[in-house]
Amino acid sequence: MKKYIFLLLICSVFIGFSQNEDIDNRYKSELYKDYREDQFYASVTYNLINEKPDGISQNGFSSGFHLGFIRDMPINERRNVAIGLGLGISSNSYNQKNILIEEGNNGIEFNSIDESEYNVSKNKFTTYLFEVPLEIRWRTSNATDYNFWRIYTGFKVGYLLYNSTKFMSEVENVKLSNIDSFNKFQYGLTLSAGYSTWNFHVYYGLNPIFDSNSKLNTKTIDMKSLKIGLMFYIL
């Protein structure tokens, strides 16, 4: 009789454990069902110019500010691997020394100058872009842990909404806006990696900032953008 009672106790404990585990699994399943991560982003970057023409250099701090939303679409059961597709905007300034952008008889002209002769106080161009990022996303997160490692890599296409140039010196001041010399579409590779709040971010431009009709000393201006900075994710 005691043996039967003992067996009944063991069975009831096992059944209770199984039921609790079943409830726990159902809870986790519900919890993970709609789990998504890092859908809003903000980034601050230092903008460098790649492939500068001979004799051309950068100076000062060239900044970039980026805001947007990325739809996180998990592709595995744990939902820590995902594809992200988004929309965003950005403002990007580039300070440089030796190129004077001005209106000439034949339209916009790019001329190399001796900065010391002009005593230049400011020389920069700025772009404002509508952007579409596409990412492959990997992270160590779950539905309840908000501190985790992440590596997001992908591709970003930007459409130019507005541009401006500003040249200020003792010899002359030139301000232009919405000139046709910039490439309307600008695209490149992206990488964001880090832990929790702090994430390293880099954008490597694949096509020139200026179009093929923009020439300096009869040569095409093939300058490309390289942005390095911090990325912050929310929700």
N, C-alpha and C positions, 0 to 999 in steps of 0.2 A: 504493500500500500504506500509506504514511504517513497519507494522508487517511483511510483506513478505520479505522486505529488511533486517530487523533485523534477521529473520530466516535464510536467505541466508548467512548472515555474520557469524552467529553461525555455520552453516553447513560447510562453507569454512574453518573456524578456526579449527573445529573438524577434518575435512579431512586432513588439513595440519599437524595437530598434529599427527594424525594416520600415515601419510606417513613418518614423521620424526622419529616416534617411530619404524616404520617398517625398515627404513634405519638403525637406530641405532641398532636394533636387528640383522639385517643382518651383520652389521659391527662387532658386538660382536661375532656372530656366526663364521664369518670368522677368527676373531682374536683368538678365543678359539680352532678352529678346529685343529690346529697343535701345540697347546701350550703344552710344556713339561718343566720339571724343574729339576735342580740339577743333571745333567748328568755326570759331571766330579767332582772328589773328590780328596782331599789330606788330610792326617791325620798324626798327631804326637802323639805318645803314650808313656806312662811309663809302662814298662812290669814287671809284678809281676809273681812269681811262686807259684801256688797253690799246695797243697798236697805234700809238701816237706818231704823227709824222716827225721826221728828223728835225731837231731843234725846238720841238714843242714840249712844254712841261706843264705840270699842274702846280697849283699853290693854294694855300688856305684849306679850309674844311669843306668838303663837298658832301652834302647830306641827302639822305633819302628817307621818306616817311611812307609807310605802307599800311593799309587797312583793308580788311575784307572778311568774307565768309566762305568757308569750304564745306561742302556737304560730305560728311564722312560716311562711306558705304562699306561696312565690314564684309569680308569675303570668306571668313572661317568661323567655326563654331564658337571659339573663344572670343572672337570679335576684336582681336588685337592686331590683325592684319587687315588693311582696308585700302580702298581707292578713294581719293579725295578730288572733287571737282568743284571749283569755286568761282567767285566774282570779287573783284577788289579794285581799289584805286591807289595811285601812288603819285608822289611829288618827288622829283629828282633834280638836284642842282649839281653843276660841274664847274668848279673854278679852275681857270687855266690862265697862262701868262701871255702867250705869244700870238694868238690868232685874233684878228680884228674882223668881226662880222658886221658888214654894213651894206647899205643899198648903193649900187653903182648904176652906170648907164645901161648895163645889160642884166639888171636884176640884182640878186643878192651876191655879194662877193666875199671871199675869204682871203685875207691877206696876212702874211706873217710880218710881225713888227719887232723892233727892238724896244723892249719894255722901258728901258732907261731913258730913251728919247721922249717917250710919252709921259713918263712918270705916272704909271697906271695905278689907280686906287681900287678898281674893281673890274673884273673881266670874267663873266660867267654866262652860261646858258642853262635853261631850266625846262624840263619836260613834265607834263601832267598826263598820266596814262590811265586808261581803263584796262584792267588785267583779268586774265582767265588762267588760274593755276590748275595744273593736273598733277597729282601726286600718287606715289605708291607709299603706303604708310605702315611702319612696324613699330610696336611699342610693347612694354612689359606691363601694361595697365590691366585693371579689371573694373567692374562696375562700381566698386566701393573705394578703390585706391586712387588718389589724385596726385600722388608723387611717384613718378615712374620715368624710365628711360624711353627715349623715342629717337627714331631715325626716319625722316621723311625726305624722299627724293623725287624729283619730277621735272616738269617742263612748264614754262610760263610764257604766254603770249600777251603782249600789251598793244593796245591801240591808242595812238596819240590823240588826245583831246585838245591840247593847247600847248604852246611853247613860247618862250621869251628869251631874249638875249639882252645883256646889259654890259656896256663898256663905258668906264668913267676914267678920265685922265685930265691932265692940265692942258692937253692939246685939243681934245674934242670929247664929247659925250654922245654915245649912240645907244638908243633903246629901240628894240624891234619886238614884234609879237606876231604869232601865227604865220611865220614865214614858211615857204614850201620846201625848204632845204632838208627837213628832217624826214626820216623814214616813218611812214604812218604806222607800220607794224614793226614792233621790236620784240624779239623773243630770245629765250636762253634757258639754260639748265639751272635747277635750284637744288639746294640741300639744306635741311634744317636738322640739327641733332643736339641733344642735351638731356638734362634731367630736371623735372619739375618746371619751375618758372623760367629758368635760364637756359636758353637755347641758342647755339651758334647758327648763323644763317649766311648763306652765300648764294649769289646769283651771278652766273657767268654768261654774258651776252654772246650770242652766236652771229648776229648780223650787225652791221654798222649803225651808229646813231644817225648819221647823215646819209642822204640818198646819193645815188651814183652821179648825179649832176653837180654835186658840191665838190669843188676842186680847190686845192691849195698848191700854188706853183705848178699848175697844169696836172697835178696828180690827184687821184680820187682820195677823199678823206675816209679812211677805213677805221676810224676810232670806234671801239666797242666798249660796252659798259661792264665793269666788275664791281659788284656791291657786296660788302662784308659788314655784318652787324649782328644784332640780337633780334630774336623772334620771341614773341610772347603769345601764348595760346589761352583762350578762355572757353569754357564749356566744351 
